[in-house]
Amino acid sequence: MIPVVALSACEAMMAPATAPVTAPGGPAPTSAPVATLDPTPPPPPPEAAVTVDEFDTTTDADKAAALEITTPVSATLGTTLVTLGSPADPGIWLKTPLVTALTHGRVTYRSNEANVELRPSGGAVGSGSEMSLPAMRLLDIPLTEIAEVTVSRR
């Protein structure tokens, strides 16, 4: 009887009572709008989104603009390891400790480049970065990969 009680206590400590609980395939978590430089940001994904295409609400025009590499970079900020950020946060962005304010930037992964919005993460330099689902798709980064990218300011 004691082991059962002890295990149930451990389980209770692992998930705080205030943590949202959703069933697999349940509604996407909603969050407050994020500050952005985009005057017409893509809408958030629908609450019932479950597929990559449903979460990626960027338009073809947004994607084309991100891939239009016509202006040179003003400064290379460094390299960082990226993972997938919140798929419920729309837009083409990189949340990174390499910047302290919203700015326009460019990310390079292997031979692929894309214009992105650089958002400060508030983390220490070297702590890694998060990239939006559409940005990872544009750069052909597998969504489950931890990828090293080069970050530049435009």
C-alpha positions in Angstrom: 0.0 0.0 0.0 2.8 2.4 0.8 4.4 2.2 -2.7 1.1 3.1 -4.3 0.7 6.2 -2.1 4.3 7.2 -2.7 3.9 6.9 -6.5 0.7 8.9 -6.6 2.4 11.7 -4.6 5.2 11.8 -7.2 2.7 12.0 -10.0 1.0 14.9 -8.4 4.3 16.8 -8.1 5.2 16.3 -11.8 2.3 18.3 -13.1 1.2 21.5 -11.4 -2.5 21.8 -10.8 -2.7 25.0 -12.8 -1.1 23.5 -16.0 -3.6 23.3 -18.9 -4.5 19.8 -19.8 -5.6 18.9 -23.3 -6.2 15.6 -24.9 -4.0 14.5 -27.8 -5.4 16.1 -30.9 -7.3 18.6 -28.8 -7.5 22.3 -29.4 -4.3 24.3 -30.0 -3.3 26.4 -27.0 -4.2 30.0 -27.3 -1.9 32.8 -26.3 -1.8 36.6 -26.3 -0.7 38.3 -29.5 3.1 38.7 -29.8 4.7 42.1 -30.7 5.8 42.1 -34.3 7.2 44.4 -37.0 4.8 43.0 -39.5 2.0 45.5 -40.1 -0.3 42.7 -41.4 0.7 39.6 -39.4 -0.7 36.2 -40.3 -3.7 35.1 -38.2 -3.2 32.6 -35.4 -3.9 29.0 -36.3 -7.5 27.7 -35.7 -8.0 26.3 -32.2 -8.7 22.9 -33.8 -5.3 22.9 -35.7 -3.5 19.6 -35.6 -1.5 19.4 -38.8 1.6 21.3 -39.9 -0.4 22.9 -42.7 -3.2 24.0 -40.3 -0.6 25.6 -38.0 1.2 27.4 -40.9 -1.0 30.4 -41.6 1.5 32.4 -43.6 0.4 33.4 -47.1 2.3 32.6 -50.3 3.2 36.3 -50.5 4.7 36.2 -46.9 6.8 33.2 -47.9 7.9 34.8 -51.2 8.9 37.9 -49.4 10.9 35.9 -46.9 12.8 34.1 -49.7 13.5 37.4 -51.6 17.1 38.0 -50.8 17.8 41.4 -52.4 19.4 43.5 -49.7 22.7 42.7 -48.1 23.0 42.0 -44.4 24.3 44.8 -42.2 26.0 42.6 -39.6 26.4 38.9 -38.9 25.3 38.4 -35.3 26.6 34.8 -34.9 25.4 31.2 -34.9 22.8 29.6 -32.7 21.1 26.2 -32.3 17.5 26.4 -33.1 14.5 24.2 -32.3 10.8 24.5 -33.2 9.1 27.4 -31.3 5.4 27.5 -30.5 3.5 26.5 -33.7 0.6 28.6 -32.4 2.7 31.8 -32.7 2.2 32.8 -36.4 4.7 34.5 -38.7 8.2 34.0 -39.9 10.5 34.6 -36.9 13.4 33.6 -34.8 13.4 34.1 -31.0 17.0 34.5 -30.1 19.4 35.8 -27.4 21.5 37.4 -30.2 19.2 40.5 -30.3 17.7 42.7 -27.6 15.0 44.3 -29.6 12.7 43.4 -32.5 14.6 43.7 -35.8 14.6 42.5 -39.4 17.1 39.7 -40.0 18.2 36.9 -42.1 18.9 33.3 -41.2 21.1 30.9 -43.1 20.9 27.1 -42.8 23.2 25.1 -45.1 22.7 26.8 -48.5 19.2 28.1 -47.7 18.4 31.7 -46.6 15.3 33.4 -45.4 14.4 36.9 -44.2 12.9 36.6 -40.7 11.8 38.8 -37.8 14.4 38.5 -35.1 12.7 38.6 -31.6 14.7 38.8 -28.3 14.4 35.7 -26.3 15.7 37.2 -23.1 18.1 34.2 -22.7 21.8 34.3 -22.2 23.9 34.2 -25.4 24.6 30.6 -26.2 21.3 29.4 -24.7 19.8 28.5 -28.1 16.9 29.9 -30.1 13.4 29.0 -31.2 12.2 29.3 -34.8 8.7 29.5 -36.1 7.2 26.6 -38.0 7.0 28.6 -41.3 10.6 29.7 -41.0 11.8 26.1 -40.4 9.8 24.9 -43.4 11.2 27.7 -45.7 14.8 26.8 -44.7 14.1 23.0 -45.0 15.0 22.3 -41.4 13.3 19.1 -40.2 10.9 20.1 -37.4 12.4 17.7 -34.9 16.0 18.7 -35.6 18.2 20.9 -33.5 19.9 22.8 -36.3 22.8 25.3 -36.3 22.0 28.5 -38.2 23.8 31.7 -38.9 21.9 34.9 -37.9 22.4 38.3 -39.5 20.8 41.7 -39.1 19.4 43.3 -42.3 
